[in-house]
Structure formats: structure tokens, C-alpha cells
Amino acid sequence: MKKIFFTLLIIASFSNCSKQKPTYEDEIRLAQYKLNTQYADKDESPLTKEDLKTFKALDFFEIAKKYRIVAEFERTPNTPIFEMQTTTDRLPLYKKYGIARFTLEGKKLELSIYQDQKLMTNIEYEDYLFIPFNDTTNGSLSYGGGRYIDLEIPPKESNTIVIDFNKAYNPYCAYNDKYSCPIPPSENNLKIAILAGVKAYGKHQ
């Protein structure tokens, strides 16, 4: 609980000092706090009943602003709808919405960005985009099945998109085998260590 109380203290300090603008680090800490709150809630948590009894907080990499990437963004409107593989026999329909290209640690990288064809019919999620990815921390520092990042469709005139690895989170399968989770396509295997976002959870690697 110490991490949660520390985050609450940070939030309170800014609410009492309106002249001081919250920093990027405060924004990420708030996102981490919200995630911890969700996972501690028995009605929302993906954790097993056994793990929920002892849950205190998720483990995160240190916040590093270099992992907030403003990437070049290329839309791919003519790509076909396809069935994305999951950890079960479920095959949700996705479409590659675009490609993000960026440089990190001196390496030129790219990630495919997808749109869930079911969610796009829901007004609440019609602007929702999805990046499932693997990196070289999988199976050691981070969950072996990869991690996810959520994004929103950028304005039509924009040729960039923000990818914030500090907001990368684990699929529910990292905590509980009862879930069916998309498996990151091989084109989103990054040959670099992404030391940002949520780490592996306990014995679930």
C-alpha cells in the first residue's frame, strides 16, 4: 500500500497548489495509481481470488520520459481485416490501422497499430487503437506474453502519433489463466529492451 499512499500524497499536493503545473511524472504516477486501484477492486480486478488477498501494488519500471515517443505515423487504409491469434481459440477481428516509426536507443524501430473491429462500433471506443508488442525483457523483467498500449486515433491532418511506453500494461492473462488475450503479431517484436511500464507480476512470467 505504500506506493498507493505515496501517489495519493503527490496528487493531494498538486490539488492544494493550483499555481504549480503537474509534471509528466505526476501524470504517469496518476495513471499507475488508477491501475492499482482497479486491480485492488474485487469487482474489477483480473487477479485470482488468491492473489487479490495479498495484492498491494503492481511493480513498475522507473518513469523515463525518453519512452514517451512522438512517432512518424503512416495510415494503412487498404489493409484487410484479419483474425488476431489469442491465448485461446477465440479469434477477434482486427485491422492494421497504421504504422508508427521511431528511433529509440539509436535503433530505428516500427510498430503496427491495430483497430478492434468490434470496439469501433461502440461510440465509447470508436477512436480506440491498440498496440500489442514484445521486447527483449519478455519472460524476465516483463510478462512473457508481451504487453499492450492503448492509443486514440490522431487528427486526420496529423502525421505523428504519441506512443507512451510508460503506460504499457500487461494482458489479463499475466494474472489469471481464465482470460483470452491477443498475442502480439511477430511484426511487433522489438529487438530492444523497453524498460518502461508494468513489470512481470510475481510468479506469472
N, C-alpha and C positions, 0 to 999 in steps of 0.2 A: 504493500500500500504506500510505501514511502514515495515511489515515483509519482503516484496519482496525487498525493498531498502536495508534493513539490510543484507539480503542474498547476494545481489549484491556486497555490500561493502566487505563482507567476501571473496567472490570469487576474487574480484579485488586485495585484499591484498595478496593473495597467488600467483596470476599471476605476481605480482611485486617483489616477493621474492622467486625465484626458489629454493633456498637452503633449505627453510623450507617446510617440507613434510606436506601435508594436513592431518588433523586428521580424525578419524572415524566420529566425529560430523560434520565436514565440508562436508564429503561425504553425510550424511543424509540431511543436510541443502540444499545441491545442488539438491538432489532428490526432496525435498519439493518445492524448487524454480521452478523446471521444471514442477511439478504437478500444482502449482499455475499459471504458465504461460499458460499451456494448458487450464486450467479452465477459464482463463480470455480471451481466444481467442474465439470469437463468432463462428468461423468455426469449432472448435474442442471441445468446452465446452459441457458437458452434462447438464448444468444448463438451467433452463427455461429462456425465454427472460426477464421475470420479475426479476428473481434473478440475472441474468447477469448484469443488470443495476446497481445494488448496490454491486456486488461482489468485495471484496478486497483481501481476502486470506482465505484459509482453516484453520481450527483450528487443531493443532496437540498436542498430548501429549508431555511432555518433553522427549528429547532424552535420552535414557538409554541403555548403552552398554550391560547390562545383558540380554536384549531382542534380542540380536544377538546370536542365538543358533547354535552350531555345534552339530547336532543331529545324532544318530545312524540311518543308512539308510538300510532298507531291501527292495529289489526289489520283486515285486509280478507279475512275467511274465505270470502266468496262470489264472489270474482273467478275468472274462468275460466283454465284452463291455456292458454298461448299459445306460439307458436314465436318465439323471440327471433332477430332478424337477427344474422348474423355477417359476418366479412370473407370468407367463402367461401359455398358453397351449403349448408353444414351449418345445421340449424335445431333447436337444443336446446330442450327443453320447460322452461318456467319458469311460475311462478305469482306474482302480486303478493301478498306476504305481509302487507305493511303500508305505512303512510305515516309518514315522520318529518317533523315540523315544528319549525322553529327560527329564531332570529334571529341574523344574523351581519353585522357592519359596518352595523348599523341597518336591514338588509333582512330582511323575512320570507321565508323560503325553505322549500321542502319537497322531499323525495326519496322516490321509490318504492323499496321494499326487496323483493327477489325471492328465491324459493327454487327451486333447481335440482331438478327432479322426479326426475332420475336419482340425484343425490347423496343425496337424502333417504332412499333405500332402503339406503344404506351406513351402518352403525352408527357409523362414524368421523365421518361428516359429516351425520348426521341433524339436528343443531342448527345447521347452516351456513346463513347468509343472505348475500346478495350485493347490493352497490350499485355499479353501473356509472354513471359520471357524466361530464359535460362541464362545463367552466367557461371563463372568458374568457382563460385562459392557454394554451389548446389551440393547438398549431401554432407557438408561440413559446417560452415558458418550459417548457411541458409537452407531452407527446405529443399530436398532433393527433387521435388516435382516442379520446381520453378516458382515464380512469383508473378503478381499481377499489378498493373497500374490502370486506373480509370482516368479518362480524359473527356473533354467536351469538344464537339465539332467547332473548329475555329471559324471566324468570319470568312465569307466567300472570297474576299479580296486578299486574305492573308496567305502568305507562302511560308509561314513558320508555325510551329506548334510547340507548346511547353510540355516537356516530359520531366516530371519530378520524381526521381528515384527515392528521395527521402520519404515519399508517400507509398512506396511499393509495399504490398501486403501479401500474406500467404493465402493460398486457396483454403477453403474449409477442410479439404482432405488432409491438410497438415495437422489438424487437430482431432479429426473424427472420421473414421473409415466409412461412415454411413452416407457420406456425401458423394456426389458425382461432379468431378471438376474437369474443366477443359485442360488439355495437355498442350503446353506451348509448342506450336509448329517449329520444325527444325530451322526454318529461316529466321527464327528469333532466338537462336542460340548465340549469345555474345561471348566471344573469346577474351573476356576480361572480367576481373573481379569487381562487382558492384557492391561496395561496402556502404550501403545505404538502405534505409527501410527496415522492415521487420526481419529479425533473425529466425533461425530454426527454433521450434518450441520444444524444449525438454528432450524427451526420448524420440519425438516424432521428427526424424530427419529424412 
